[in-house]
Amino acid sequence: MARGEGGEQSATTLLSVKAINAESKASTLTVRGKRLTFWNKLCYAVGGAPYQITGSALGFFLQIFLLDVAQLDPFYASIILFVGRAWDAITDPTVGFLVSRSRSTRIGRMMPWILCSAPFAVTTYFLIWFVPPVEQGKVVWYLVFYCLFQSMQTCFHVPYSALTMFISTDQTERDSATAYRMTIEVLGTVLGTAIQGQIVGGTSDCPADLDAAEGRNVSRFTVSTVSLDESKQAYMISTGVICIIYLLCTLVLFLGVKERKESERYRGQLLTFRRGLYMVMSHEPYIKLVIGFLFTSLAFMLLEGNFALFLTYTLGHRKDYQNILLVIMLSGTLTIPLWQWFLTRFGKKKAVYFGITWAVPFMILIVSIKSKLIISYLVSLAAGVSVAGVPPAVVNAS
C-alpha cells in the first residue's frame, strides 16, 4: 500500500512537472511570438523625433525670429517665451490625467491622441513662424499660437511616452525600444538645429558689432527690407520642411507600431488625480530627482535660449552662429557613448556633477576674452559635451 501510494504520488508529481514545463514553454513561445521586430522598434523610435526637432528649433531660433524678423520689443518676446513655458507646465499633468481616463478604441488608447493632435500641432507650429500682416496684434498672435502649439505638442508627446507600456508585455523589449527611441531623439535635436539653422542662417543683414552699426547709421536691430523678406521666406521654408517631417514621423509611428490592449485588472486600479499627485509628491527620492532635474533643465534652457542671441549681437558671429549651434548638438551626440561608459564606471551622481561643471570654465572664458570665432567654436564643443553628460545619468537614475 505504501509503495503504491508513493508510486501514485510520484507519477502525479511527474505529470504536474511536465504540465508546468509544457505551460512554461508555451508561454515562452507566446512571448517570443509577440517580440518586437527591428522595424517595430525603429518605427516607434521615429515617433519621438518631432518633439525633439521642433523643440531644438524653437529653443535656439525663436528669440532671434521674434526680435529680427517679427521685430517685437525684447520685453514682449520674453513674455511670450515665459508664458509659453509656464503653460506647458500646466498642460503636462492635465493631459496625462485625461489620457489615463480616455477609453480604448480599435487602434488603442494612446494612438488616437497622437493622430488627432499631430495635424493641429503642425498647423500651430507653422503659424508661430508666420509674420502676420497686422502690426498691432503681433504679440497676441505669437502668444496664442505658441501656447496652442505647446498644448498640441503635449497631447502628442504624453501619449507617445506612455505608449512604451503598450507596445509589448516583455520588459526587455520595452527597454530595447526605449534605447532606439533615445537614439532617434538625439538625432532629432541635431536634425532640427541643422534644418532651421542652415536654411535661415545668414539671411539677415545684421551688423557684426556696435561700431559697424554706428558707422552705417543704422540700429543694431534694424535689417533691410530685402533682407527681412528673405528671412521671412527662409523661416517659412524651414518650417515647411519640419512640418512635413512631423507628419511623416507620425505616419510611420502609426503604420509600424501596434498598440496592445491593457488588462481589465490594470484598468481597475486607476487612481484619482489627487491621489496620484499625493503619491508622487510624497516619494522623497523622486522629489529630489525632479528638483535636481528642474534646476539643471532651467540652466540649459537659459543657455539654449540666450546663446544664439549672445553669439549674434554680443560676439558679432551673425554669419556663423548656426554652425556654432550645430557643433553643440553634434558634439553632444558623439560623446553620449563616452558618458554612458563614465556613469557605468563611476556612477550616476559623479556623471551628473562632472557633466554640469565641465562647461563652466568655458562659459567664463567666452565672456572674459575678446570675441574670437575659434574660441566660440571651442566653447560650443565643450557645451555640447556637457549637455550630453546630464541626460543619460538622469534617465538611468529615474
QUICORUR-V738383 format. One line per field, one symbol per residue. phi: phi as a letter, one per 40 degrees, with the letter a starting at -180 (. if undefined). psi: psi as a letter, one per 40 degrees, with the letter a starting at -180 (. if undefined). burial: + if it has 24 or more other ideal C-beta (glycine too) atoms within 12 Angstrom, else -. Layout:
BEGIN
phi->???
psi->???
burial->???
END
This chain:
BEGIN
phi->.ccccccccccccccccccccccccccccccccbcccdcdcccccccccdccccccccccbcccccccccfccdcccccccccccccccccdcccdccccccccbcbhbccdcccccdccccccccccccccccccccccdccccccccccccccccccccccdcbcacccccccccccdcccccccccccccccccccccgccccdcacccccccfbccbbbccccccccccccccccccccccdcccccccccbbbccccccccccbcccccccccccccccdccccccccccccccccccccbcccccccccgcccbcccccccdccccccccdccccccccbhcccccccccccccdccccccbbddbccccccccccccccccccddcccccc
psi->dddddddddddddddddddddddddddddddddeihidddddddddeeddddddddddddedddddddddfihdddddddddddddddddddddddddddeiiiadeaddddddddddddddddddddehhieiddeddddddddddddddddddddddddeddeeeiehdddddddddddddddddddddddddddddehedhghididdddddefiidehiidddddddddddddddddddddddddddddddehhhiiiiddddeehiiddddddddeehddddddddddddddddddddddeddddddddeffdeeddddddddddddddeddddddddddeidddddddddededddddddediihhddddddddddddddddddddddddd.
burial->-----------------------------------+---+++++++++++++++++++++++++++++++++---+++-++-+++-++--+---++-+++-+-----++++++++-++-+++-++++++++------++-+++-++++++++++++++++++++++++----++-+++++++++++++++++++++++++++++++++-----------++-+----+--++-+++-++-+++-+++-++-+++-+++++-+--------------------------+--++--++-+++-+++++++++++-++++-++++++++++++++-++--++-++----+--++-+++-++--++--+----+-+-+++++++++++++++++++++---
END
